[in-house]
Every structure is written in C-alpha cells, then in structure tokens.
Amino acid sequence: MQKDNITRQIVLDTETTGLEPSQGHRIIEIGCVEMINRRLTGNNYHQYLQPDREIDEGAQAVHGISNEFLADKPRFSDVVKDFIEYLDGAELIIHNAPFDVGFINSEFSLAGSEYGKVASYCSVIDTLVMARKMRPGKKNNLDVLCKEYDVNNKHRDLHGALLDSELLAEVYLRMTGGQSALSLESDESAATGSAGRVVKKLSANRKPITIIQASDDELKAHQMIIEGIGRESW
C-alpha cells in the first residue's frame, strides 16, 4: 500500500514444477520480502504449495523440492486470498518478472476468474530489465549480480523462493543506490549515514594519529610555489 509518501515494495520469487504454465506446470513455493521506504520490515510471506502434479526432474535439480515434501502442503486456492491481501497495493520487484507473473496469473485463473491478474493489484519492476540496461552484453542472473554488487550468496546451494527474494532485495537496493546493509538488528558500533548506508564508528582504542609538521624551509618553498601559481593566473 502506498499513501502519505510511504512506498511499500515486495520482492517476490517463486519456484515451480517446470517452465511453462501453459503445459500445466504449477507454483510450489512463494517467497516475499517486504520493504517500506527501502527498509526491510521483517513482514515477509513464505508458502510451500501442493501442485497436484509431478515436479520435472530438471526443476527439482534447481530447487531441490520433492513431491513427497509437498504432499501435506496447502493448495494455491487455499491461500490465494491471504496472498492477495499481502500483495495488494504494493510495488513488486521481481527478477525476470514475466516468468513469475505468468505463473501467478495462471494460478489466479485456476483458483477462480474473480481473482483477475497481478496487474489488478500491483505494479511490477523487473530487475533483469534494469540490469540489462545497466550492464549491456553481460550475464545478469542473480548469482552474477550478487558478485557484482558484493552481496554474500555463499549459502545459496540451491534456488529457494524466500532466500532468492532476500538476496534480490539487497541487490536491488545496491543497484539503485540505497543502503548497503540490510540487518534489522541494531549495531552499537555503527551509525546510519546518508542514503541509509551504515557508517562504522572508529574504535576508541585506536592508536593516535601521528602529525608531522612541515619544516621552515618546506613552508618557504610551498609559499614560493603558491605565489608563482598566482602570478601565472593573472
């Protein structure tokens, strides 16, 4: 929801049974990270879903989610109202948005015609389109962007909707010049500077700075140089 100069953004990612909703593939995981005025709130959304179909081997190799794990999870139709309530009025941030939006629109359609499409509830920013404009001719997948913007993704062995949303949130903020640290916890050794960047305080136990005074001869030489520059600029 956006009002009174408050900007609510949702970084969203999904995992699916395959690549094409037109071939009956379904969403099996949704992960969302909320930001208000470019700051994480901790009000995230994470849901695994029972797709009522088998997961392609290629897809399972990417995200590691099995049919057995999803057997007792709710179906999309069970959570659709809560999901829409969470998204409604936000600005979605998605990497390769046509993929995720296409799947969500397909799930809305299967759940009931009354749910419409994503565009009925949200605007969308595609960070892949942004990255291609900023880095033309280069690879711009999430792992590459994490490396480019110094975002730690060493714990990303497999794709995961919530994990990837968390990483994309940090990448997005760095791509767009926002804060470079996303911790929700306070840090007594840090203060927030301009643009939300974290500024580290110097330790009180640091060694004193050594000040070296110029000699009289060095001061005279410096003054002669200054006077020479002044005459040449007349």
TAVEN-V78152 format. One record per backbone hydrogen bond with DSSP energy under -1.0 kcal/mol. CO is the residue of the C=O (numbers start at 1). NH is the residue of the N-H. E is the energy in kcal/mol with one decimal. If there is no record, write none. Layout:
BEGIN
co=CO nh=NH e=E
co=CO nh=NH e=E
END
This chain:
BEGIN
co=3 nh=6 e=-1.7
co=7 nh=37 e=-3.0
co=8 nh=91 e=-2.1
co=9 nh=35 e=-2.9
co=10 nh=93 e=-2.8
co=11 nh=33 e=-2.2
co=13 nh=31 e=-2.6
co=15 nh=28 e=-2.9
co=15 nh=29 e=-1.6
co=17 nh=56 e=-2.5
co=20 nh=23 e=-1.5
co=20 nh=25 e=-1.6
co=21 nh=24 e=-1.9
co=26 nh=17 e=-2.3
co=28 nh=49 e=-2.6
co=29 nh=15 e=-2.1
co=30 nh=47 e=-2.4
co=31 nh=13 e=-2.1
co=32 nh=45 e=-1.9
co=33 nh=11 e=-2.9
co=34 nh=41 e=-1.8
co=35 nh=9 e=-3.0
co=39 nh=36 e=-2.6
co=42 nh=44 e=-1.8
co=45 nh=32 e=-3.0
co=47 nh=30 e=-2.5
co=56 nh=60 e=-2.5
co=57 nh=61 e=-1.9
co=59 nh=63 e=-2.1
co=60 nh=64 e=-2.7
co=62 nh=159 e=-2.3
co=66 nh=70 e=-1.2
co=70 nh=73 e=-1.9
co=74 nh=50 e=-2.5
co=75 nh=78 e=-1.3
co=76 nh=79 e=-1.2
co=76 nh=80 e=-1.4
co=79 nh=83 e=-2.6
co=80 nh=84 e=-2.5
co=81 nh=85 e=-2.3
co=82 nh=86 e=-1.9
co=83 nh=87 e=-2.0
co=84 nh=88 e=-2.7
co=87 nh=90 e=-2.5
co=90 nh=123 e=-1.1
co=91 nh=10 e=-2.3
co=92 nh=125 e=-3.3
co=93 nh=12 e=-2.2
co=94 nh=127 e=-2.0
co=96 nh=99 e=-1.2
co=97 nh=101 e=-3.0
co=98 nh=102 e=-1.8
co=99 nh=103 e=-1.8
co=100 nh=104 e=-2.6
co=101 nh=105 e=-2.8
co=102 nh=106 e=-1.8
co=103 nh=107 e=-2.3
co=104 nh=108 e=-2.7
co=105 nh=109 e=-2.2
co=106 nh=110 e=-2.1
co=107 nh=111 e=-2.1
co=108 nh=112 e=-1.5
co=112 nh=115 e=-1.9
co=113 nh=116 e=-1.2
co=117 nh=120 e=-1.9
co=118 nh=121 e=-2.3
co=118 nh=122 e=-2.3
co=121 nh=89 e=-2.5
co=123 nh=92 e=-3.2
co=125 nh=94 e=-2.6
co=126 nh=130 e=-1.8
co=127 nh=131 e=-2.6
co=128 nh=132 e=-2.2
co=129 nh=133 e=-1.6
co=130 nh=134 e=-2.0
co=131 nh=135 e=-2.7
co=135 nh=138 e=-1.7
co=141 nh=145 e=-2.3
co=142 nh=146 e=-2.4
co=143 nh=147 e=-1.8
co=144 nh=148 e=-2.5
co=145 nh=149 e=-2.5
co=146 nh=151 e=-3.3
co=153 nh=156 e=-1.9
co=155 nh=157 e=-1.3
co=160 nh=164 e=-3.1
co=161 nh=165 e=-1.6
co=162 nh=166 e=-2.2
co=163 nh=167 e=-2.3
co=164 nh=168 e=-2.6
co=165 nh=169 e=-2.2
co=166 nh=170 e=-1.5
co=167 nh=171 e=-2.4
co=168 nh=172 e=-3.2
co=169 nh=173 e=-2.1
co=170 nh=174 e=-1.9
co=171 nh=175 e=-2.8
co=172 nh=176 e=-2.1
co=173 nh=178 e=-3.9
co=187 nh=190 e=-2.0
co=189 nh=201 e=-2.2
co=191 nh=199 e=-3.7
co=193 nh=196 e=-1.3
co=194 nh=197 e=-1.6
co=197 nh=193 e=-3.6
co=199 nh=191 e=-2.4
co=203 nh=206 e=-1.3
co=215 nh=219 e=-2.2
co=216 nh=220 e=-2.3
co=217 nh=221 e=-2.3
co=218 nh=222 e=-2.3
co=219 nh=223 e=-2.1
co=220 nh=224 e=-2.1
co=221 nh=225 e=-1.9
co=222 nh=226 e=-2.2
co=223 nh=227 e=-2.4
co=224 nh=228 e=-2.1
co=225 nh=229 e=-2.3
co=226 nh=230 e=-2.2
co=227 nh=231 e=-2.1
co=228 nh=232 e=-2.0
co=229 nh=233 e=-1.2
co=231 nh=234 e=-1.1
END
